[in-house]
Amino acid sequence: MLRIPAITLIALTAVAQADPIDTSVDFTQLSRDSFVKEARALAQASWVTSMAMFSRIDPTIAEVVPAFPWNDAFEAAYGCVHDDMSAAGTLAEYNDMRDEGAKFFTFLEANPEVTILNIDQYNEALDLMTPSVGTIQSMQGCGVMDLNQEVMIESGLMQTVMQFYAAQQQ
């Protein structure tokens, strides 16, 4: 079974060019609506970059890579993340995740051989991909990870990647 790092499912909760991550945004100072807006921009940049790791396995995978998803369910889930992390006093951890994400994208650009199937061989990347436990718990509890996984399953991406993984194991 393919094991995908949690951050990939977060953001991972997207080779197209991602908009750069705005590291000047302070998530601790944002209203709920502004948080959701900025979280969407961060999620979109993360999605595009993360999906590149899938496409690098084989060019045909790019055909099943889903476009960045955003709908009312995602908006509600990120609103929940804001509420949950705000209540816990952990919104600064969202800033940390954003900053590590920017470093991770730089790492990916410098290492085109990295794919979702071999990322576990790159400790530096794994360190950058791992948000705080509180951030993961909030995103899981609010459904962000499930929503991202649903998009990848519905597009056929998960099945295609698992087939490539199985073929490598033979």
C-alpha positions as CSV (number, residue, x, y, z in Angstrom):
1,M,0.0,0.0,0.0
2,L,1.3,3.4,-0.9
3,R,2.0,5.6,2.2
4,I,1.6,9.3,1.5
5,P,3.0,11.8,4.0
6,A,0.2,13.6,5.8
7,I,1.3,17.0,4.5
8,T,0.7,15.9,1.0
9,L,-2.9,15.1,1.9
10,I,-3.2,18.4,3.6
11,A,-2.3,20.7,1.2
12,L,-1.6,19.5,1.4
13,T,-4.1,20.0,3.5
14,A,-0.7,20.9,-6.5
15,V,3.8,20.8,-13.2
16,A,1.9,24.1,-13.3
17,Q,3.4,27.3,-12.0
18,A,2.1,28.0,-8.5
19,D,1.7,31.6,-7.3
20,P,4.4,32.4,-4.8
21,I,3.6,32.0,-1.2
22,D,3.1,35.3,0.5
23,T,5.2,34.9,3.7
24,S,4.3,38.4,4.9
25,V,0.8,37.3,5.8
26,D,0.4,36.9,9.6
27,F,-2.4,34.3,10.1
28,T,-2.6,35.3,13.8
29,Q,-3.8,38.8,12.9
30,L,-6.5,37.8,10.4
31,S,-10.3,37.7,10.8
32,R,-12.0,34.4,10.1
33,D,-12.9,35.6,6.5
34,S,-9.4,36.9,5.8
35,F,-7.9,33.7,7.2
36,V,-10.0,31.6,4.8
37,K,-9.0,33.9,1.9
38,E,-5.3,33.6,2.7
39,A,-5.5,29.9,3.5
40,R,-7.1,29.4,0.1
41,A,-4.1,31.1,-1.6
42,L,-1.7,29.1,0.4
43,A,-3.6,25.9,-0.3
44,Q,-3.6,26.6,-4.0
45,A,0.1,27.2,-4.1
46,S,0.6,24.0,-2.1
47,W,-1.7,22.0,-4.3
48,V,0.0,22.9,-7.5
49,T,3.5,22.2,-6.1
50,S,2.4,19.0,-4.4
51,M,0.8,17.7,-7.5
52,A,4.1,18.2,-9.3
53,M,5.5,15.4,-7.1
54,F,2.8,13.1,-8.5
55,S,3.4,14.2,-12.1
56,R,7.1,13.5,-11.8
57,I,6.5,9.8,-11.5
58,D,5.5,9.6,-15.1
59,P,4.2,12.2,-17.6
60,T,0.9,10.3,-18.1
61,I,0.0,11.0,-14.5
62,A,-0.4,14.7,-15.3
63,E,-3.5,13.6,-17.2
64,V,-5.3,12.6,-13.9
65,V,-3.9,15.4,-11.7
66,P,-7.0,17.3,-10.5
67,A,-7.2,21.0,-10.7
68,F,-7.1,22.9,-7.4
69,P,-10.3,22.2,-5.6
70,W,-12.2,24.9,-3.8
71,N,-15.9,24.9,-3.0
72,D,-18.2,25.6,-0.1
73,A,-17.0,22.5,1.8
74,F,-13.4,23.6,1.6
75,E,-14.3,27.1,2.7
76,A,-16.2,25.7,5.7
77,A,-13.3,23.4,6.5
78,Y,-10.8,26.2,6.5
79,G,-13.2,28.4,8.6
80,C,-13.3,25.5,11.1
81,V,-9.4,25.4,11.1
82,H,-9.4,29.1,11.9
83,D,-11.9,28.7,14.7
84,D,-10.2,25.6,16.1
85,M,-6.6,27.0,16.0
86,S,-7.8,30.4,17.2
87,A,-9.5,28.9,20.2
88,A,-6.4,26.8,21.0
89,G,-4.1,29.9,20.6
90,T,-2.1,28.1,17.9
91,L,-2.6,30.2,14.8
92,A,1.2,31.0,14.9
93,E,1.7,27.4,13.9
94,Y,-0.2,28.1,10.7
95,N,2.5,30.7,9.9
96,D,5.2,28.2,10.7
97,M,3.5,25.7,8.3
98,R,3.4,28.3,5.6
99,D,7.1,29.2,6.0
100,E,8.1,25.6,5.9
101,G,6.0,25.1,2.9
102,A,7.8,27.9,1.1
103,K,11.1,26.2,1.9
104,F,9.8,22.9,0.7
105,F,8.8,24.3,-2.6
106,T,12.3,25.7,-3.1
107,F,13.6,22.2,-2.2
108,L,11.4,20.6,-4.8
109,E,12.4,23.1,-7.5
110,A,16.1,22.3,-6.8
111,N,15.5,18.5,-6.7
112,P,13.4,17.5,-9.8
113,E,14.1,13.8,-9.1
114,V,11.8,13.9,-6.0
115,T,8.5,12.3,-6.5
116,I,5.7,11.2,-4.2
117,L,7.1,7.6,-4.4
118,N,10.6,8.5,-3.2
119,I,10.1,11.5,-1.0
120,D,10.7,9.3,2.1
121,Q,14.4,9.2,1.0
122,Y,14.8,12.9,1.6
123,N,14.8,13.7,5.3
124,E,15.2,17.5,4.6
125,A,11.9,17.4,2.6
126,L,10.1,15.3,5.2
127,D,11.1,17.7,7.9
128,L,9.8,20.6,5.8
129,M,6.6,18.8,5.0
130,T,5.6,18.0,8.6
131,P,3.5,20.7,10.2
132,S,2.9,20.8,14.0
133,V,0.7,18.1,15.6
134,G,-1.8,20.8,16.4
135,T,-2.1,21.9,12.8
136,I,-2.5,18.4,11.6
137,Q,-5.1,17.6,14.2
138,S,-7.1,20.8,13.3
139,M,-6.9,20.1,9.6
140,Q,-7.9,16.4,10.2
141,G,-10.7,17.3,12.6
142,C,-12.1,20.0,10.3
143,G,-12.1,17.7,7.3
144,V,-9.4,19.4,5.1
145,M,-7.4,16.2,4.7
146,D,-10.5,14.1,3.8
147,L,-11.6,16.7,1.3
148,N,-8.2,16.7,-0.4
149,Q,-8.1,12.9,-0.4
150,E,-11.6,12.7,-2.0
151,V,-10.5,15.0,-4.8
152,M,-7.5,12.8,-5.5
153,I,-9.6,9.6,-5.4
154,E,-12.4,11.0,-7.6
155,S,-9.9,12.2,-10.2
156,G,-8.3,8.7,-10.4
157,L,-4.9,10.1,-9.2
158,M,-4.7,7.8,-6.2
159,Q,-5.4,4.7,-8.2
160,T,-3.0,5.6,-10.9
161,V,-0.2,6.3,-8.4
162,M,-0.9,3.1,-6.6
163,Q,-0.6,1.2,-9.9
164,F,2.8,2.8,-10.6
165,Y,3.9,2.0,-7.0
166,A,2.8,-1.6,-7.4
167,A,4.6,-1.9,-10.7
168,Q,7.8,-0.7,-9.0
169,Q,7.5,-3.3,-6.3
170,Q,7.4,-6.2,-8.8
